[in-house]
Amino acid sequence: TYTSHRDDRILTGFSITGTLLAILISIIFVVGSGIKHKQMFRFPAIFLVYSSVTLLIYGFFNFATEFDRGTVICSSRNLVETLEKGAHHSIASL
C-alpha cells in the first residue's frame, strides 16, 4: 500500500513519542525498584523489574530505528520501495 510522506511522518512521530514515554516509565520504575530493592527483588515483583528492563532495552532499539529509519534498518512503509532501494545488508539478506 502507498502512504503519503505526511502520513509516514505522523506515524513516525507517534512511534517516537510512544517509545520515549515507555523509556521514561521504565527508567522511573527501575530507579524506584533500586530504591525499594528489598521489596522489589523478591519473587513475584522481580518479574516486573525484568519486564521493565526488557521494555527499556526494546525502547532504545525502537527509538534508534524510528529516528533514523532510512539508514539503520532496511525497511520502509512500502515493500516495493524496500526491495528497490534497500540497504547493503538488506540486499544481502534477501
LODOVEX-76868 format. One line per field, with one value per residue: x, y, z of N, C-alpha, C in turn; residue number from 1; residue in three letters. Coordinates in Angstrom, 2 decimals. Layout:
BEGIN
n.u = (X,...)
n.v = (Y,...)
n.w = (Z,...)
ca.u = (X,...)
ca.v = (Y,...)
ca.w = (Z,...)
c.u = (X,...)
c.v = (Y,...)
c.w = (Z,...)
num = (NUM,...)
residuo = (ALA,...)
//
This chain:
BEGIN
n.u = (0.83,0.35,1.61,1.38,3.92,3.43,1.67,3.42,5.33,3.72,3.06,5.63,6.28,4.36,5.19,7.79,7.14,5.59,7.54,9.47,7.93,7.54,10.22,10.75,8.90,9.89,12.48,11.85,10.56,12.63,14.51,12.96,12.59,15.18,15.56,13.69,14.73,14.70,12.06,11.33,12.97,12.16,10.35,7.61,7.65,9.98,9.60,8.28,10.32,12.11,10.54,10.28,12.93,13.38,11.52,12.72,15.13,14.07,12.78,14.92,16.10,13.94,13.60,16.01,15.79,13.45,14.11,16.16,15.34,15.94,18.64,19.40,17.82,16.57,14.04,11.02,7.92,6.71,6.69,7.62,9.29,11.24,12.40,13.41,15.15,16.96,19.11,22.63,23.06,20.47,19.93,21.75,20.71,18.30)
n.v = (-1.18,2.30,5.00,8.40,10.95,12.68,11.18,9.15,10.56,11.40,8.92,8.02,10.02,9.56,7.02,7.49,9.19,7.46,5.54,7.04,7.68,5.11,4.48,6.45,5.76,3.21,3.82,5.32,3.32,1.40,2.88,3.40,0.78,0.18,1.81,0.76,-1.86,-4.15,-4.91,-5.12,-6.99,-9.50,-12.63,-12.45,-9.78,-9.44,-10.12,-7.93,-6.03,-7.26,-7.21,-4.46,-3.67,-5.08,-3.77,-1.27,-1.75,-2.60,-0.24,1.55,0.35,0.53,3.30,4.06,2.85,4.03,6.73,7.06,5.84,5.42,4.64,2.88,0.52,-1.80,-1.42,0.05,1.88,0.95,-1.98,-2.45,-0.25,-0.82,-3.14,-2.13,0.00,-0.92,-1.24,-2.14,-4.40,-5.41,-6.13,-8.16,-9.99,-10.68)
n.w = (0.00,-0.57,1.18,2.10,2.36,4.46,6.09,6.79,8.27,10.43,11.56,12.28,14.12,16.17,16.91,17.89,20.03,21.66,22.20,23.61,25.85,26.93,27.54,29.47,31.53,32.14,33.07,35.35,36.84,37.15,38.62,40.88,41.78,42.43,44.62,46.44,46.84,48.50,48.63,45.95,44.69,45.38,44.94,43.38,42.44,41.04,38.43,37.37,37.44,35.67,33.30,32.93,32.49,30.14,28.49,28.49,27.10,24.65,23.98,23.53,21.25,19.46,19.37,18.17,15.63,14.61,14.63,12.79,10.29,7.56,7.26,9.30,9.43,6.96,5.97,4.80,4.75,2.52,0.69,-1.95,-2.38,-0.49,-1.56,-3.95,-3.21,-1.15,1.74,1.93,3.60,3.71,1.11,0.80,2.60,1.49)
ca.u = (0.00,1.09,1.32,1.98,5.04,2.85,1.20,4.61,5.91,2.83,3.24,6.94,6.19,3.64,6.02,8.86,6.52,5.27,8.79,10.04,7.10,7.87,11.55,10.63,8.24,10.80,13.56,11.27,10.31,13.91,15.07,12.14,12.87,16.50,15.39,12.97,15.24,14.35,10.71,11.15,13.75,11.60,9.84,6.66,7.93,11.16,9.13,8.01,11.62,12.60,9.78,10.58,14.26,13.18,10.85,13.71,16.02,13.28,12.53,16.12,16.23,12.86,13.90,17.10,15.33,12.47,14.73,16.97,14.78,16.50,19.97,19.63,17.19,16.38,12.62,10.26,6.49,6.28,7.52,8.27,10.39,12.28,13.09,14.13,16.19,17.35,20.48,23.52,22.83,19.16,20.02,22.47,19.89,17.18)
ca.v = (0.00,3.55,6.00,9.68,11.37,13.27,10.08,8.46,11.41,11.34,7.60,8.02,10.89,8.86,5.91,8.05,9.67,6.29,4.91,7.88,7.51,3.80,4.58,7.25,4.96,2.14,4.39,5.64,2.07,0.78,3.69,3.13,-0.57,0.23,2.42,-0.22,-3.13,-5.29,-5.33,-5.38,-8.11,-10.77,-13.48,-12.01,-8.45,-9.45,-10.19,-6.55,-5.41,-7.86,-6.71,-3.04,-3.61,-5.52,-2.66,-0.21,-2.15,-2.53,1.17,2.14,-0.15,1.09,4.72,4.17,2.51,5.01,8.05,7.06,4.70,5.22,4.06,1.86,-0.73,-1.86,-1.47,1.29,1.59,0.36,-3.15,-2.29,0.70,-1.53,-4.04,-1.36,0.85,-1.47,-1.04,-3.23,-5.61,-5.98,-6.78,-9.42,-10.94,-11.12)
ca.w = (0.00,-0.66,2.20,1.76,3.21,5.66,6.94,7.30,9.33,11.59,12.16,12.92,15.30,17.23,17.36,18.72,21.27,22.48,22.65,24.67,27.04,27.50,28.13,30.68,32.56,32.53,33.88,36.66,37.55,37.53,39.71,42.06,42.30,43.06,45.94,47.27,46.34,49.35,48.29,44.52,44.18,45.82,43.85,42.35,41.91,40.17,37.05,36.95,37.18,34.43,32.15,32.70,31.87,28.76,27.80,28.33,26.01,23.42,23.69,22.93,19.88,18.65,19.16,17.19,14.29,14.14,14.47,11.57,9.58,6.24,7.22,10.32,9.02,5.52,5.62,4.74,4.86,1.27,0.39,-3.25,-2.18,0.25,-2.47,-4.97,-2.63,0.13,2.18,1.52,4.39,3.42,-0.19,1.00,3.35,0.67)
c.u = (0.88,0.66,2.03,3.11,4.53,2.36,2.36,5.26,5.05,3.00,4.58,6.94,5.47,4.46,7.16,8.31,6.19,6.50,9.44,9.25,7.39,9.25,11.50,9.98,9.16,11.93,13.05,11.06,11.60,14.56,14.28,12.37,14.27,16.44,14.73,13.42,14.88,12.94,10.60,11.93,13.33,10.84,8.79,7.02,9.13,10.76,8.77,9.30,12.19,11.86,10.05,11.97,14.17,12.51,11.82,14.66,15.29,13.02,13.72,16.31,15.16,13.10,14.99,16.62,14.31,13.10,15.51,16.59,15.49,17.84,20.18,19.05,16.87,14.91,12.06,8.80,5.98,7.22,8.26,9.45,11.55,13.08,13.89,15.30,16.59,18.79,21.32,23.24,21.46,19.15,20.73,21.61,18.68,17.65)
c.v = (1.24,4.47,7.29,10.00,11.94,12.19,9.32,9.25,11.40,10.01,7.49,8.88,10.23,7.70,6.40,8.55,8.52,5.60,5.73,7.79,6.18,3.81,5.36,6.46,3.84,2.66,4.73,4.37,1.40,1.56,3.45,1.76,-0.66,0.84,1.44,-1.63,-4.32,-5.79,-5.78,-6.58,-9.44,-11.42,-12.85,-10.67,-8.43,-9.54,-8.80,-5.81,-5.93,-7.31,-5.23,-2.85,-4.05,-4.43,-1.51,-0.52,-2.08,-1.08,1.85,1.65,0.44,2.57,4.89,3.86,3.50,6.37,8.14,5.87,4.42,4.51,2.93,0.52,-0.67,-1.93,-0.06,0.92,0.86,-0.79,-3.00,-1.33,0.04,-2.43,-3.29,-0.58,0.34,-1.14,-2.25,-4.51,-6.21,-6.65,-8.12,-10.44,-11.41,-12.18)
c.w = (0.00,0.47,1.83,2.74,4.52,6.62,7.55,8.43,10.59,12.31,12.87,14.17,16.46,17.78,18.26,20.05,22.20,23.02,23.76,25.96,27.72,28.16,29.43,31.81,33.04,33.41,35.27,37.47,38.00,38.67,41.00,42.64,42.89,44.44,46.90,46.92,47.21,49.06,46.83,44.00,44.77,44.68,42.94,41.70,40.99,38.70,36.51,36.64,35.86,33.22,31.89,32.10,30.41,27.93,27.56,27.18,24.67,23.02,23.05,21.49,18.97,18.38,18.11,15.78,13.76,13.87,13.18,10.71,8.25,6.21,8.22,9.91,7.54,5.14,5.53,4.86,3.62,0.91,-0.93,-3.13,-1.44,-0.68,-3.52,-4.40,-1.25,0.47,1.79,2.29,4.13,2.05,-0.04,1.72,2.55,-0.25)
num = (1,2,3,4,5,6,7,8,9,10,11,12,13,14,15,16,17,18,19,20,21,22,23,24,25,26,27,28,29,30,31,32,33,34,35,36,37,38,39,40,41,42,43,44,45,46,47,48,49,50,51,52,53,54,55,56,57,58,59,60,61,62,63,64,65,66,67,68,69,70,71,72,73,74,75,76,77,78,79,80,81,82,83,84,85,86,87,88,89,90,91,92,93,94)
residuo = (THR,TYR,THR,SER,HIS,ARG,ASP,ASP,ARG,ILE,LEU,THR,GLY,PHE,SER,ILE,THR,GLY,THR,LEU,LEU,ALA,ILE,LEU,ILE,SER,ILE,ILE,PHE,VAL,VAL,GLY,SER,GLY,ILE,LYS,HIS,LYS,GLN,MET,PHE,ARG,PHE,PRO,ALA,ILE,PHE,LEU,VAL,TYR,SER,SER,VAL,THR,LEU,LEU,ILE,TYR,GLY,PHE,PHE,ASN,PHE,ALA,THR,GLU,PHE,ASP,ARG,GLY,THR,VAL,ILE,CYS,SER,SER,ARG,ASN,LEU,VAL,GLU,THR,LEU,GLU,LYS,GLY,ALA,HIS,HIS,SER,ILE,ALA,SER,LEU)
//
